[in-house]
Amino acid sequence: MKTVKLKDGSEIVIRKAEVDDAEQMDLFKQYISQESDFLSYGANEIEESAESQARLIQSANLAENSVIILAIVNEEIAGFVTFNGGFRVRKKHSGDMGIAVRKKYWGKGIGNLLVEALIEWARNTETVRKINLLTRTDNTTAISLYEKYGFIKEGILTRDVCINGVFYDSFSMGFFID
Ligand SMILES: CC(C)(COP(=O)(O)OP(=O)(O)OC[C@H]1O[C@@H](n2cnc3c(N)ncnc32)[C@H](O)[C@@H]1OP(=O)(O)O)[C@@H](O)C(=O)NCCC(=O)NCCS
């Protein structure tokens, strides 16, 4: 757990999710699904519940190669970063990252703190050697954030996302943990 001051002076706690965060995490996902078209799910599209969030948190906390890290401001979830490592022996060393910050907190430095926390967590595992992610090629904010920390564009998935009949390509990006 780490407490730091944001660019605007407010205090933020960065820590792993616990089962008690399930209800707030469910709410957080409902909010972010309505606030950005850069996520793989749209508004009211996620049929998750506090119970399913509790199961997700529990299984991440039991796995050596998965994690959910929260950014908390004023006791509210302002952002999270997730990493799901592979299940089989041949895929355990790699996994997929996801990140989102509530719109009202964009541009305050939370994305930076979450990416730093994930890289630090990954370096401290004995297992994780590669972080993968997908991001729409027009998500310039996210791409700048990833490139700032050394993520590399590895390829393009064409027609990866379709929103209201419009297709969007995604970059596959990656980061080595060595
Ligand atoms: C992408 C996202 C997580 C960034 O979080 P954030 O808290 O706003 O980011 P930060 O304020 O920490 O900024 C981190 C970096 O992102 C980039 N960035 C932030 N705002 C930007 C903007 N308006 N334009 C261009 N780059 C920007 C910069 O590189 C910045 O680094 P700096 O602090 O050195 O300038 C957030 O915008 C978000 O949740 N977006 C919607 C969901 C999403 O796109 N998720 C990623 C899916 S792949």
The ligand as an ORCA input file, in Angstrom:
! r2SCAN-3c Opt
* xyz 0 1
  C      -5.901      6.228    -20.220
  C      -6.165      6.625    -18.767
  C      -6.115      5.384    -17.880
  C      -5.075      7.625    -18.332
  O      -5.280      7.909    -16.944
  P      -5.017      9.378    -16.349
  O      -5.121      9.269    -14.865
  O      -5.898     10.352    -17.012
  O      -3.495      9.582    -16.780
  P      -2.411     10.533    -16.105
  O      -3.039     11.811    -15.690
  O      -1.669      9.761    -15.073
  O      -1.435     10.795    -17.333
  C      -0.551      9.755    -17.710
  C       0.027     10.018    -19.070
  O      -0.999      9.839    -20.051
  C      -0.800     10.767    -21.107
  N      -1.919     11.713    -21.127
  C      -2.757     12.032    -20.095
  N      -3.689     12.896    -20.518
  C      -3.421     13.119    -21.831
  C      -4.037     13.906    -22.843
  N      -5.112     14.660    -22.578
  N      -3.517     13.860    -24.089
  C      -2.435     13.106    -24.386
  N      -1.806     12.331    -23.453
  C      -2.299     12.357    -22.194
  C       0.507     11.484    -20.820
  O       1.535     10.710    -21.372
  C       0.554     11.399    -19.295
  O       1.865     11.482    -18.823
  P       2.352     12.847    -18.039
  O       1.671     12.798    -16.721
  O       3.825     12.700    -17.944
  O       1.898     13.996    -18.892
  C      -7.549      7.348    -18.615
  O      -7.579      8.430    -19.517
  C      -8.745      6.449    -18.877
  O      -9.205      5.728    -17.986
  N      -9.292      6.506    -20.113
  C     -10.499      5.736    -20.442
  C     -10.278      4.250    -20.421
  C      -9.098      3.848    -21.283
  O      -8.860      4.397    -22.339
  N      -8.393      2.825    -20.789
  C      -7.286      2.259    -21.536
  C      -7.823      1.260    -22.485
  S      -6.508      0.523    -23.433
*
